[in-house]
Amino acid sequence: MARADIMSRAKRWVNAKVPYSMSRYWVDGYRQDCSGYVSMAWHLPGNEWTGSLAQFGTRIERKDLQPGDILLFHNVSNPAKGSHVTIFGGWADGARTKYVAYEQARPNTRRQTTPLAYWSNSDQYVAYRYKALKGVGAADGTVGEIGGIGFPGVGVFAPGAGNAYVTRLARLLAEQGFAGNGTAGPGARWGEAHRRATQAFQYAQGWRGAEADGVPGPDTWRLLVNGTGRKAAPGADAPNGPGREAGSVTGAPAPAAGPSSTGPEQAPSSAARAPAASASTAAGSASAGARQAAASPAPPPVTGAASGGRAAAAPVRHGSAVRSGPAGPRRPPSATAASRRPGAATAAPAGSRKPAPGAAASAPGFPGHGHFRPGGSGRHLDTLRRQLVKRGFGRHYSTRPGPRWGDADRRSVEAFQRAQGWHGAAADGYPGPETWRRLFS
């Protein structure tokens, strides 16, 4: 996380005017109170409270506060009396006696000038800086550079704009596999090709709606500059560029042979929604890591056919760590990468491939990331759990899970993702469109 990321996330709730509540959860899965707000802004794995937030930060002096840091007061003797936390947004006066506070308070999220450290119990507040912070800002409290190249603002990416940032963006997109029609970059001036390339990159990260509008923001810029975003699928067609139809960046998976080694989370082209099969038919959940029966060898599929997700494998022990070994049938040698061709069919002929054990007859459409975040609950979470158990990835459900998304869910999804050969951000334990497609294919 960089400072720009924290502040960008904090502003989302301010713009949405999220109502204050200590028992309700927003669409992103975070609790709608002050500590849930900081948990969201710092992108923590769960909903913390004022008594636990300090463990994620490093104590600093108030004079060293910079955007993205927090001011925390936890009343140990009576947590319900006065405990509160705010996000520091920058100094509001030269004397540094006031600051811009981002906070979750009644009636809704707000941003306002506040006396240091707060209106009440001011001397009890302690300043903290997120331990995992990257891109440390300047001493004056302004947001620093990200990966050595600070986000210049959306204004430099206006239609027709030609500058060093546009050129840099084109090169970064090309390095990630999102160049227009195989060229080194879509051009020196910002145009539709740039927007499509940027949108394709945003879709590959699993973003949708306003977060995938094709205009780079702090999050898009950070992932590109640091090279930590999900790249285009190997062998994929050029996702954008002059001459392609406007619908070519809808987030549909690019044609690829077999499971991708990087596991990009891309949206399915079209998936019919169908009820998940009953959990009573679960196979392989009785023993941790029991291998499912591999699908019967199929005739060589149409070039570019997408194969189903790999089933759970017998764990391979390396010291004390347990890791999933490779599992599932490999693509026949005849279907080599050299035989891939852009635009090839993305489905095998009827009857040429049997569904993986436990796979649904028709995969339900991916319901969105918000259902699988801290605090998430509902039928989509139940559907995910049932399918994980059926595919042999239910060993983390040793006890009946609660109604909300928890660590057992994240670890189960991560085990499935690693079984696909994915690592790093592609195996973070949170399902995206591609994880969902393979799980149900």
N, C-alpha and C positions, 0 to 999 in steps of 0.2 A: 504493500500500500504506500502511495505517495501522498503528500499533503493535498495535492490537487484532487486526488481520488476521494479523500476523506471529505473535503469541502463540497465536492460535487454531489456525493451521496447525502450529505447533510442538507443541501439545498433542495433535494428531491422532496423531502417531507415538508419543508417550509412551503414550497410551491403547491404541494398537494393539500396543505392545511390538514394534516392528519389529526383526528380528534384524540384527545388524551384519554387513556384508559389503562388501568393496571391489570386488566383481565382479558382484553381483546388484542388481537394480532393483526397487523396490517398485511396487505397482499404479498409483501416480500418475506413474511414469516416472522417478523420481529415484533415484540410486545410494544404497545403504544404508550409507554411511560418514559421517564427521563433516561433510565439506564438501558432500556430497550432501544432507545434512539441512538445512544452512543454505541451500543453493540452493533447496530446497523451501520452507522457511519464508519466504524473501525472494521466492519465486515468480519465480526467475530463469528465463530462456528455455532454459537448458541446465544440465548438471551441471558445476559448477566444481570446483576443487581448492584446497588451501591456498595455492598459489602464484598464484592468479588472483582469489580472492575480494576482495582489497583494492581492486581497480579498481572494484568496485560500491559501495564505501563511502567515507565521509569520516572521516579519523582524528580522534579526540576524546580528551580526557583521561579517565582512569579515573573521576575524581570526578563526571564528567558522564554516566556510564552510566545508561541507562534501558531498560525492557523492550523487547526487539526488537533492541537493539544486540548486537554480537558481540565476543568476545575471541579474537584470532587469533595463533597462533604458527606461522610457516613457517620451517623450518630450511633456509636457502638452501644450505648446504654439503652437507647430506644430508637431503632432504625426508622420507625414510622413517624418520628417527630423531627422534621426538618431535613432529613437526608435528601440530597439532590446532586445533580451533576449537569454541567453545561459544556458546550464545545466552544473553544476560543476561536473567534473569527478574525481577530486583528484589533489593534489599538484604535480607540475612537478619539483620543486627544494626545497632544504632544507630551503632556505630563504623565501619561500612562496611568491615569486614575480611573479611566473608563475603557471598556472594550465592547466589541460587538459580540453578543452572546447568541449562540444557536441552542435552543433548548426545547424540550418537550414538556409543556405545562398546560394547564387548563386555560382556554378551551381547546387549543390546538397548537401544533408546532409553530414556533415564532423565532424571529430574528430581530433583536433590538439592542440598543445601547444600554449597557448595564454597568453600575459602579463595581469596581474591583473589590472583592471577588463576587459578591452577590448582595442583594437587598437586605438579607438577614444572615446571621451567623457567618459574616464575612471572614472573620479571623480563623474560622474552622476549616475553610476550604484549602485543599492541597492541589498543586498543579502536577499533572502527569503527561508524559509523552508516550505515544504508542511504541511498544518495543520493536515491532516489525516495520517501523517507518522507513521508507526509502525516499530519496530526493529531498534531503534536508534543506529547508528554506534559508534565506538570508537573515542576518541578525536583526534587520528592521521589521521582521514579522511578515514580510511578503512571501508569497509562495515561490519556492525555488525551482530550479530546473529539474526536468524529469529525464533521467538517463543522459544528462549532459546537454540536452536540447529541450528547453522549456516549451510548454504548449503556448503557441503564439496567440491563441484566441480564434474564434470561428470567423472573424472578419477577414482574415487573410485568405479564406477559402471561398470568397464570393465569386459568382459567375464571371468569367473573363479575367479573374485575377492572375497575374503572373509574377511570381516572386520565388525566393529561395525555399520557402516553406512548401510551396506547391511542388517544386522540383524534388525536394526531400521526400515528401509524402509519396510521390509517384515511385521513387526508387525503393522506399520501404515496402510499399505494396507489392512491387515486382519481386523483391527478395522473399516475400511470404507466399508467392505463387499467385498473386492477384493482378498480374499485368494484363493490359487489354490486348486480346487476340495474339498473345505470345510475344508482344513487343516489350522493350525494356521499360516502357512507361507510357501512359496515355497522353503525354504532351506537356508543354511548358506552362500552359494556361489552364486554369480550373474550368472544367467543362463537364458534360454529362458522362463522359468516359471515366473521369475521376470519381464522380459520385457513385457510379455503378460499381467501380472497383472497391471503393470504401464500403459501400453497402454489402457487397459480397463478403468482405472481411468481417464486417459486423455480424452478418448472419452466421458465419462460421464460428463465432464466439457464442452462439446460441441466443443472441439478442433479437428482439422483435419490436415492432411498433416504433415509437419515437426514438428508441435507443438504436435503431437500425435505419436511420433516415438517409444515410449516405454522406452526411456531413460529419467530419471528425470532431470529436470533443476530447476532453482530458483523458478519458478512459481509452478511447481508440488510439490516441496519440501515444500514450504510455506503453500500451501493448506493442505497438509497431516499433517505437524507438528502442525499447528494451528487448524486442524479439521474443516476447513471452506469450504472444497470442497464438491461437490455433491456426496452423497453416492450411493452404488449400490441399485437398485430398490428392495423393499421388496419382498421376495419370489423368487428372481432371481436365476437362475442357476449359478454355479461358472463360472466366466467370463474367466478363464484362467487355467493354471496349466499343469503339465505333462500329456501327452496322449491326449490332446484336439487338434483338427485340427487347423491349422494355421489361417483359416478363422473365428475362433470363436470369435475374437475380432474385428469385423468390425463395431462396434458401433450400431448394431441392438438392438432394445429394448428387454430387457429380459422379458420372460413370466410373467405376473402379472395380478391379478384379479382386475379390476376396476381402477379408478384414483389413482395414488400414492400420498401419503401425503407429500412427499418431492419434487415431481415434477422434477426428474432428466431429464436433457436435453440430451436425447440420440437420435441417428439418426434412422430414420425409416428403417426397413429391406429392403423394396422395395416399392416405391410409384410411380405410373404412373403419368406422368405429363399431366395435362389437363387444358384448359383455365378456369380461375375463372369465376363463374357465374356472370351475370350482377348485378350491384349495384341497379338497378331499382326494384329488388325483395326484397330489404332490409326490415326486419321486426323488430319491436321493437325499432327503432332508434328515433321515434318521442318523446318518453318520456324517461327521464333518469332512467335507471334501470328497465325498463319494463320487466317482466318475459316472456320468450318465452314458447310456449306450449311444455310440456315434451314429449319425444318420447314414443310411445305406449309400454306398458310392453311386453317384449319379453320372449320366453321360455328360460329356463336356458341355457346359452351359453356353448360352449365347454370350458372345464377348461383352464384358462389362456387367454381367449379372452380379447382383449383390447377394452374398451368402449370408446365412443366419449367424447370430452370435454364437461364440463357442460355449459349450457346456462346461460345467464345473469340472475341474481336474483333480486328481489325487494330489494332495499337497506335497511339495518338495521341500525338505528341511535343509536349511543352510544355517548351521549353528542353532540358535534358539528361535530364529525367525521362520515363519511358515509362509511360503509363497506358492501361488498357484502355478503349476507347470503348464506347458502348452497342451491344449486339448482340442478335440473336434477334428473332423476330416480336413485335410489340406486340399487346395484346388488342384485338379489334375494337371500334370506337367504341360499338357498341350495348351492350356489356357495361360500363357505366359504374358508378362507385362508388355512384351513386344507386339502382342497381337491386339492390344487395346486400341480402340479408335474412338475419337470423340463422337458423341451422338449415338453410340451403340445402344441397343435396347438395354433397359435396366431390369428386366425380369426374365427368368428362364422360361422356356416353353412349358405349357401345362403338362404336369406329370413328370417332368424331367428332374425335379428335385423334391425330396420328401422333407416335410417340416422337421425342425429340430425337436428332440424330445421335450415335451411340456410346452411347445409353442402353440399359440392360439391360432385357430384356423384363419382368422382375419385379424390383423393387428389393430388394436384401438389407436386412434390418433393421439399424438403426444399432447397432453393437456396444458403444458406450460411449466416453467421453472418454479413459479410461486407455490405450487402445491408441495414441493419437496425442499423446503427450507425450514429453519427452526420455527416451531410453532404451527407448521402446516399439518392439516388433517383432512379427512374426508374420503370419499370413495376412490379417488385416484391413488391415494396412498395405500388403501387396502388392495387395490388391483395390483400395484407394484409389488407389494409384499407377497401376495399369492404367487405371482409369476416368478419371483426370485426363488421361492421355496420349490416350485415345480422344476426350475432349471438347476436345482442342486446348490443354491447359494443361500440357504436358510440357516446355516450353522450358528450365525450370530443371534438368531432368535431362540436362544436356549430357554428363555422365559417369555411368556406372552407379552408382546410390546404394547405400550400404551397407545392412546388414540392419536398422539401427535408424533411428527417426525422426530427421530432421535438418533443417537450414535449407532445403534444396532442397524438402522436403515442405511446410514451412510457407509458403514463398514461392509454391509452386504452388497450394496451397489458398487463400491470400490473393488470388491473381490471379483464381481462380474466384469468390470472394466479391465482389470488386470489380466483376466483370462482371455481378453481380446488382444492382448499384447500391448495395451496402452500404458503409458507412464506419465508422471508429472501431472500437469494441469488437466490432461485428458482422462486421468484416473483419480479425480478428486472426491469421488463418492456421491456426487450429485448428478442425477440423470438429466441428460439433454436429449434432443430429438434422435441422435444416432444411437445412443445407449438404449433408448426406448425401442427403436426400430429393431435392433438386434435382439433385444430381450424377448420380443414377441414374434420374431421371425423364425 
